[in-house]
Amino acid sequence: MVKTQAAGTLDMSNSQGQTVLMYAAMHGLGSVVEMLLDAGTKAEVKDEGGMTALALVKLGHMLLLFGSKAARQRHFPTSRRAAGSWGC
């Protein structure tokens, strides 16, 4: 388990209000999600759309099952822009 004094910085968000936890969860990075939660990041933080990391994961799975590529891109204007905003 990793505990740091900088745990609050893990809850910082990008321009859309999404945290590192949200990014990791949306992209299926389970081990990163676990590490972030162990380090004290807050799972209840909401982005500008009022979504938590868990809600974004659920929405993503629904879109993958039932949505079109255009719908996924509209809800997750993701990979390239979001990845760049987290330095990935």
PAGU-765812 format. One line per 2 residues: number of its first residue (from 1); their letters; for each residue y, z, x of C-alpha. Coordinates in Angstrom, 2 decimals, padded with zeros to 5 digits. Layout:
% PAGU-765812
NUM = A = Y Z X  ...
% end
This chain:
% PAGU-765812
1 = MV = 000.00 000.00 000.00  003.46 -000.91 001.27
3 = KT = 006.39 001.37 000.39  009.79 000.73 001.84
5 = QA = 013.29 001.99 001.42  014.26 -001.60 000.66
7 = AG = 012.21 -001.74 -002.56  015.42 -002.30 -004.52
9 = TL = 016.04 -005.53 -002.63  012.77 -006.87 -004.05
11 = DM = 014.42 -006.92 -007.47  017.27 -009.17 -006.36
13 = SN = 017.44 -012.38 -008.36  018.38 -016.02 -007.96
15 = SQ = 021.02 -017.86 -010.00  018.68 -017.93 -013.03
17 = GQ = 018.01 -014.21 -012.84  014.46 -014.72 -011.55
19 = TV = 013.09 -012.24 -009.06  010.60 -012.74 -006.25
21 = LM = 007.97 -011.14 -008.53  008.67 -013.74 -011.22
23 = YA = 008.42 -016.57 -008.71  005.13 -015.25 -007.32
25 = AM = 003.70 -014.69 -010.79  004.73 -018.16 -012.06
27 = HG = 003.07 -019.79 -009.06  -000.19 -017.85 -009.27
29 = LG = 000.32 -015.87 -006.08  -001.78 -012.89 -007.18
31 = SV = -001.95 -011.15 -003.82  001.85 -011.40 -003.46
33 = VE = 002.33 -010.03 -007.00  000.06 -007.11 -006.16
35 = ML = 001.90 -006.42 -002.90  005.30 -006.55 -004.62
37 = LD = 004.18 -004.17 -007.38  002.70 -001.79 -004.80
39 = AG = 006.00 -001.90 -002.93  007.86 -000.76 -006.03
41 = TK = 009.34 -003.91 -007.48  010.19 -003.55 -011.18
43 = AE = 007.96 -005.57 -013.52  010.27 -004.97 -016.50
45 = VK = 013.24 -006.91 -015.03  014.28 -009.85 -017.25
47 = DE = 015.75 -013.18 -016.22  018.73 -014.87 -017.93
49 = GG = 016.42 -016.06 -020.70  015.18 -012.52 -021.38
51 = MT = 011.77 -013.15 -019.83  009.82 -010.73 -017.63
53 = AL = 007.37 -011.89 -014.95  004.46 -011.33 -017.36
55 = AL = 006.21 -013.26 -020.14  006.84 -016.17 -017.76
57 = VK = 003.17 -016.23 -016.75  002.09 -016.24 -020.39
59 = LG = 004.56 -019.03 -021.19  003.37 -021.01 -018.19
61 = HM = -000.25 -020.76 -019.29  000.68 -021.85 -022.82
63 = LL = 002.58 -024.84 -021.47  -000.29 -025.79 -019.19
65 = LF = -002.71 -025.64 -022.08  -000.58 -027.24 -024.78
67 = GS = 002.61 -028.60 -023.26  003.65 -031.82 -021.66
69 = KA = 004.80 -032.22 -018.10  008.37 -032.61 -019.39
71 = AR = 008.11 -029.29 -021.28  006.83 -027.51 -018.18
73 = QR = 009.67 -028.91 -016.09  012.22 -027.89 -018.73
75 = HF = 010.96 -024.29 -018.80  010.15 -024.08 -015.09
77 = PT = 012.74 -026.28 -013.33  010.72 -024.89 -010.58
79 = SR = 008.91 -025.84 -007.63  011.42 -027.56 -005.44
81 = RA = 014.59 -025.81 -006.55  013.06 -022.35 -007.05
83 = AG = 011.05 -022.62 -003.86  014.18 -023.47 -001.92
85 = SW = 016.07 -020.55 -003.41  013.44 -018.13 -002.04
87 = GC = 013.17 -019.81 001.32  009.63 -021.07 000.77
% end
